[in-house]
Amino acid sequence: MIKTPICDLIGIKYPIFQGGMAWIADAELAAAVSNAGGLGIISAMNADGEWLRKEIRKAAALTEKPFGVNIMLMSPHVEEVAKIVAEEKVSVVTTGAGNPSKYMEAWNEAGIKVIPVVASTGVAKLVTRNGAAAVIAEGGESGGHVGEITTMVLVPQVCDVVDVPVIAAGGIGDGRGVAAAFMLGACGVQLGTRFLVAEECNVCEVYKNKILKAKDIDTMTTGKRLGHPVRALKTPFAREFLKLEYDSSVTNEELEAFGAGSLRAAAVLGDEKKGSFMSGQIAGLIKKRQPAKEMLEEIFAEAEQVLGTAGRYVIK
Ligand code: TUI
């Protein structure tokens, strides 16, 4: 059996979070992951507060286990959703794409465990000083909005500067990745891409099939020019975005407009020309659809087996 400090902190069986993927991580996926023993997370994405309130209540009706909400700090509705998570008293709030410090006092007062995603040691130290219960150190192998530093490099450095539990994210897709994260000092993991092919994930079939077919080199990052690089599968849309990004006659506003609605176009419509199929580099490792429960059982059985052999090159 594997049990780490994050299991006790949150009240979960397996030390695994499901990433809060915009347009994808809904109440059904979150509840399925929580029921399976991990921490399911609803993405507040760019939706308004009332949508989120309904989704939180839907998840609460589907599971008695703890679940979380991910707040994307670039959302136009961030102030409203920040209030609603406190009113609804969700167990955990994770944040992404920015510094959540200004909301943290209110969330902590509401009894929420605040676990920000960080992409650098600087932000890790800052959020910990401001009351983070744990941090998710996310490397640039991840899908979606990414930082520069890889998981291998980021996780041990974050572990060295904070005294709260560290969850590793980015490039983890199976039990070997979980074991490696533990070796780097993390006591939990967050996976996004693998959950895209969970039976309970409502993302469209086109998206799931693209993940299942992807190879190691099939993702790319775009959007550096706009200050928010995004990793996604190499599709006609992503290649066109990169072309426009390198074209100095295209303004940033035009580039933003080209990208608007692209995540919904991928997740809901499966549109190759307009859709941004955000995915981590680990997609190449993901080969089968499974119910969330089976996925978690398989990942942790493998982690246990791998960790059992961790000392094999140590000569005494
Ligand atoms: O947030 C994510 N992944 C996301 S958000 C998203 S929606 C979106 N769509 C288009 C453009 C931009 C966003 C899709 N995927 N992951 C967590 C994450 N957070 N990765 C990196 C960071 C991060 C970056 C800077 C966290 C903190 C940070 O702090 C800088 C600062 O001081 O503001």
Residues whose N, C-alpha, C, O or C-beta is under 5 A from the ligand:
A	BS01	TUI	A22 M72 T95 G96 A97 G98 N99 V117 V118 A119 V123 E138 G143 G144 H145 V146 G147 H228
